[in-house]
């Protein structure tokens, strides 16, 4: 197998496979590699380098895979990293919600001014939280929010019951968003979600509501959100933005009512061990002739 960095190679010690280093920023070290693990950060990676390499599985280290669609040469099976990032991303979503609803962003600014500023804040107890999307990340968010006494509702691509929760269909999105105190975006980037949160969506949110995005920046119309923030009508807590990285002169930096983190949902110290556990599982499945987990369509 190939891995992109020494940290993951060390975590896979004792696997019993021959492990080579390849970050896809240069030619393949072998013409046949059973399991290729892609880098976590894909900035300069050339996926076309997989052309001509025989693989049994290409494994991502990410949950989202919109950046792979149409760029992986034909003939490769690809799996995403289900089970690696849901918990940490949910942690960050809850942290963003608490930071905004308890005014921790304002408290930090006051601290930097050496100002003892006490203000009433909204809190979470009794807040109505709407999760847009109900995959693994959203379910992890719901599990972490429930102890705070929130009223949690979920809406996804179709109505269904999931683990004891009634998930509403897209026909109910407008009503749910209109009465929410907090709207959390936890959807993959796809044609149906690109620009989902536009000016009309934001206008349906009630005054003082909080928009949280831990999915992809392009799900939100950035200009429309900046306009709502500047009008002091909504608040936002974002881990992902469009464009990304955010240029230094972008108006979002100085928008009021915003808590911003730089796409760090998965950046926790335990990630490498969880990726290694997934890779070990996938390698064992390949060795036993079993189907890999989490296969995705990147065509």
Phi and psi in degrees as a GROMACS rama.xvg file:
@    title "Ramachandran Plot"
@    xaxis  label "Phi"
@    yaxis  label "Psi"
@TYPE xy
-116.066  142.441  UNK-2
-130.214  152.74  UNK-3
-84.8642  -13.4692  UNK-4
-151.557  163.688  UNK-5
-69.0208  -32.5724  UNK-6
-60.8585  -44.9606  UNK-7
-70.8707  -37.0714  UNK-8
-59.5659  -42.4539  UNK-9
-66.4434  -39.4685  UNK-10
-66.7327  -20.5898  UNK-11
-96.4204  11.5514  UNK-12
-55.9386  139.764  UNK-13
81.2797  10.8994  UNK-14
-70.7117  -28.8772  UNK-15
91.1576  8.89636  UNK-16
-112.56  155.052  UNK-17
-81.2481  120.252  UNK-18
-109.9  126.25  UNK-19
-117.624  157.061  UNK-20
-91.0173  129.717  UNK-21
-158.088  118.308  UNK-22
-105.23  10.19  UNK-23
64.2446  18.8714  UNK-24
-99.8845  5.59811  UNK-25
-151.464  178.964  UNK-26
-60.501  154.178  UNK-27
-65.0378  138.927  UNK-28
-74.7036  -17.1898  UNK-29
-141.018  156.964  UNK-30
-86.3376  -16.5044  UNK-31
-133.882  119.531  UNK-32
-131.812  118.619  UNK-33
-59.3792  -47.7526  UNK-34
-133.481  115.217  UNK-35
-102.874  120.233  UNK-36
-97.4862  121.022  UNK-37
-76.3406  156.004  UNK-38
-62.8751  153.151  UNK-39
-68.811  -45.7602  UNK-40
-96.3482  121.362  UNK-41
-101.566  13.9613  UNK-42
-44.2486  -62.94  UNK-43
-101.428  12.5175  UNK-44
-71.1391  136.049  UNK-45
-106.376  98.4753  UNK-46
-65.8575  -19.8466  UNK-47
-64.0074  -18.2648  UNK-48
-65.7605  -13.5325  UNK-49
-73.2013  -16.2547  UNK-50
-60.5496  128.453  UNK-51
87.0974  -5.85201  UNK-52
-98.9509  129.027  UNK-53
-85.9734  122.626  UNK-54
-128.923  159.116  UNK-55
-102.139  -24.0442  UNK-56
-161.49  137.771  UNK-57
-110.237  120.047  UNK-58
-109.223  123.61  UNK-59
-82.9903  164.487  UNK-60
-104.982  9.31681  UNK-61
-119.03  158.843  UNK-62
-83.8977  -47.1666  UNK-63
-74.9963  148.1  UNK-64
-140.698  22.1133  UNK-65
-60.6863  -29.156  UNK-66
-74.8293  -8.22331  UNK-67
-95.6735  -20.424  UNK-68
-63.2175  125.22  UNK-69
81.4614  -0.521382  UNK-70
-114.355  -10.1177  UNK-71
-91.4519  123.563  UNK-72
-56.2466  150.906  UNK-73
-61.0815  151.45  UNK-74
98.4404  -0.454598  UNK-75
-109.757  131.471  UNK-76
-83.564  135.649  UNK-77
-124.812  138.343  UNK-78
-126.016  143.529  UNK-79
-98.6217  175.458  UNK-80
-96.4617  60.263  UNK-81
-62.2163  133.931  UNK-82
95.107  -7.71592  UNK-83
-93.2163  -43.5254  UNK-84
-110.806  -7.54891  UNK-85
-60.5616  -48.1003  UNK-86
-62.8456  -53.3857  UNK-87
-60.1763  -38.4733  UNK-88
-66.1399  -38.3718  UNK-89
-65.0687  -40.3217  UNK-90
-55.3841  -47.5421  UNK-91
-65.9732  -39.9385  UNK-92
-58.4793  -44.9178  UNK-93
-65.15  -40.4963  UNK-94
-62.0773  -41.7263  UNK-95
-64.6272  -42.8361  UNK-96
-61.87  -47.8846  UNK-97
-63.9309  -41.3209  UNK-98
-58.9957  -41.8724  UNK-99
-77.1512  -47.792  UNK-100
-69.7907  -25.2311  UNK-101
-100.947  6.10641  UNK-102
69.0491  27.8152  UNK-103
-68.6143  -27.1056  UNK-104
-65.6794  -43.6408  UNK-105
-66.9586  -37.0742  UNK-106
-63.7541  -38.2227  UNK-107
-66.4305  -42.0151  UNK-108
-62.9398  -37.982  UNK-109
-66.1218  -38.6291  UNK-110
-60.1892  -42.9047  UNK-111
-65.0878  -23.8609  UNK-112
-91.9098  -0.258237  UNK-113
60.2981  38.1626  UNK-114
-109.466  128.637  UNK-115
-89.1123  91.6613  UNK-116
-115.275  113.697  UNK-117
-107.428  125.032  UNK-118
-133.897  151.62  UNK-119
-71.2415  139.373  UNK-120
-127.105  169.849  UNK-121
-77.0706  -39.7094  UNK-122
72.089  -178.723  UNK-123
-113.87  -24.2436  UNK-124
-58.1155  120.859  UNK-125
82.0441  -1.09284  UNK-126
-69.8432  144.745  UNK-127
-93.0343  115.179  UNK-128
-110.561  126.204  UNK-129
-109.496  122.347  UNK-130
-94.4716  119.789  UNK-131
-96.536  108.654  UNK-132
101.341  141.271  UNK-133
-140.73  51.8256  UNK-134
-87.7824  -157.269  UNK-135
-62.3601  -39.3302  UNK-136
-66.071  -47.8146  UNK-137
-62.0998  -39.7821  UNK-138
-64.9035  -37.1385  UNK-139
-67.742  -36.4815  UNK-140
-64.3448  -46.473  UNK-141
-58.2968  -43.3379  UNK-142
-62.3698  -34.1129  UNK-143
-83.3502  -24.5917  UNK-144
-83.6831  -29.2234  UNK-145
-54.1696  -41.3159  UNK-146
-64.1745  -14.5224  UNK-147
-82.8347  -2.76694  UNK-148
79.7505  27.7395  UNK-149
-80.4055  156.877  UNK-150
-97.4997  108.576  UNK-151
-102.733  130.189  UNK-152
-126.704  152.124  UNK-153
-133.319  145.642  UNK-154
-136.404  138.135  UNK-155
-143.31  -165.009  UNK-156
-69.5953  -18.631  UNK-157
-154.483  151.682  UNK-158
-72.8171  138.413  UNK-159
-169.451  172.84  UNK-160
-111.404  125.485  UNK-161
-127.758  116.665  UNK-162
48.9065  46.0214  UNK-163
84.3006  1.41219  UNK-164
-112.488  135.058  UNK-165
-81.0765  116.126  UNK-166
-98.2269  128.167  UNK-167
-85.1859  159.123  UNK-168
-89.4  173.195  UNK-169
-61.3205  -22.4679  UNK-170
-66.2041  -17.7117  UNK-171
-98.7345  0.890054  UNK-172
-59.6502  -46.5583  UNK-173
-60.1468  -44.9232  UNK-174
-65.1814  -44.9669  UNK-175
-63.7066  -44.8748  UNK-176
-63.0241  -37.1048  UNK-177
-67.2511  -21.4476  UNK-178
-112.182  6.20528  UNK-179
-82.4422  142.678  UNK-180
-83.2602  -32.9317  UNK-181
-135.292  129.982  UNK-182
-114.769  119.904  UNK-183
-109.774  124.459  UNK-184
-94.0669  118.26  UNK-185
-139.124  54.1084  UNK-186
-115.043  154.417  UNK-187
-73.931  156.623  UNK-188
-80.2715  119.036  UNK-189
-146.98  176.392  UNK-190
-56.7532  -37.1495  UNK-191
-76.6618  -17.2382  UNK-192
-111.159  -9.80627  UNK-193
-65.5406  114.08  UNK-194
74.9377  18.4318  UNK-195
-56.1328  -44.196  UNK-196
-91.6009  86.4913  UNK-197
-103.25  -169.737  UNK-198
-59.5077  -39.0317  UNK-199
-67.0678  -41.826  UNK-200
-59.7174  -48.5794  UNK-201
-64.4342  -35.7828  UNK-202
-65.9625  -27.0849  UNK-203
-75.0189  -21.9086  UNK-204
-69.6613  144.059  UNK-205
-77.7044  158.555  UNK-206
-56.2207  134.118  UNK-207
83.8378  -1.47405  UNK-208
-70.7091  159.749  UNK-209
-112.618  129.065  UNK-210
-102.271  126.499  UNK-211
-119.016  129.699  UNK-212
-125.705  114.401  UNK-213
-122.011  21.9544  UNK-214
-102.119  -91.0915  UNK-215
-140.755  145.65  UNK-216
-59.594  -36.3  UNK-217
-72.027  -7.24408  UNK-218
-65.9933  -24.4144  UNK-219
-111.997  136.522  UNK-220
-76.3322  104.824  UNK-221
-61.3058  -43.9038  UNK-222
-61.3361  -41.5385  UNK-223
-65.4436  -37.1321  UNK-224
-68.3963  -42.7591  UNK-225
-57.4733  -41.108  UNK-226
-61.8339  -41.6813  UNK-227
-68.4877  -38.1802  UNK-228
-67.643  -42.7413  UNK-229
-64.95  -27.7499  UNK-230
-81.172  -1.39512  UNK-231
59.0082  29.6958  UNK-232
-93.3904  -34.8506  UNK-233
-125.193  163.913  UNK-234
-117.121  161.894  UNK-235
-144.998  148.712  UNK-236
-135.44  112.84  UNK-237
-124.874  132.104  UNK-238
-102.247  -14.7438  UNK-239
-132.652  144.854  UNK-240
-141.617  167.732  UNK-241
-132.581  115.091  UNK-242
-81.9597  165.816  UNK-243
-141.302  127.76  UNK-244
-68.4412  155.303  UNK-245
-72.2932  123.804  UNK-246
-60.5347  148.895  UNK-247
-58.7736  -27.6622  UNK-248
-98.6015  13.2558  UNK-249
-72.1081  139.197  UNK-250
-64.8019  -18.2165  UNK-251
-62.4878  -31.998  UNK-252
-55.2574  -40.1433  UNK-253
-103.565  11.2438  UNK-254
-68.6764  134.031  UNK-255
-68.6069  152.095  UNK-256
74.073  21.1139  UNK-257
-114.866  132.082  UNK-258
-109.557  126.855  UNK-259
-129.405  130.394  UNK-260
-124.597  149.779  UNK-261
-89.4573  61.0712  UNK-262
54.9314  62.3485  UNK-263
-119.605  19.9638  UNK-264
-54.741  -36.6788  UNK-265
-99.163  -2.7122  UNK-266
-84.4265  77.1532  UNK-267
-126.64  154.451  UNK-268
-63.9922  -21.7077  UNK-269
-85.6757  -0.735475  UNK-270
-61.6595  -43.5353  UNK-271
-58.9532  -41.4648  UNK-272
-65.4436  -37.3598  UNK-273
-70.7393  -37.2277  UNK-274
-64.0724  -42.7816  UNK-275
-61.0654  -40.642  UNK-276
-62.5645  -41.3372  UNK-277
-65.1688  -44.1454  UNK-278
-63.3644  -40.585  UNK-279
-59.0618  -43.6064  UNK-280
-62.4436  -46.771  UNK-281
-63.6811  -40.8786  UNK-282
-61.9592  -41.8518  UNK-283
-62.7004  -40.0753  UNK-284
-63.6837  -42.9162  UNK-285
-62.8432  -41.9097  UNK-286
-63.5686  -33.2215  UNK-287
-89.7982  0.223317  UNK-288
77.3474  20.409  UNK-289
-94.0925  160.824  UNK-290
-70.9952  139.155  UNK-291
-66.9059  160.84  UNK-292
-82.8321  156.585  UNK-293
62.475  34.6338  UNK-294
-65.3836  139.865  UNK-295
-126.401  160.921  UNK-296
-100.424  109.174  UNK-297
-106.276  10.271  UNK-298
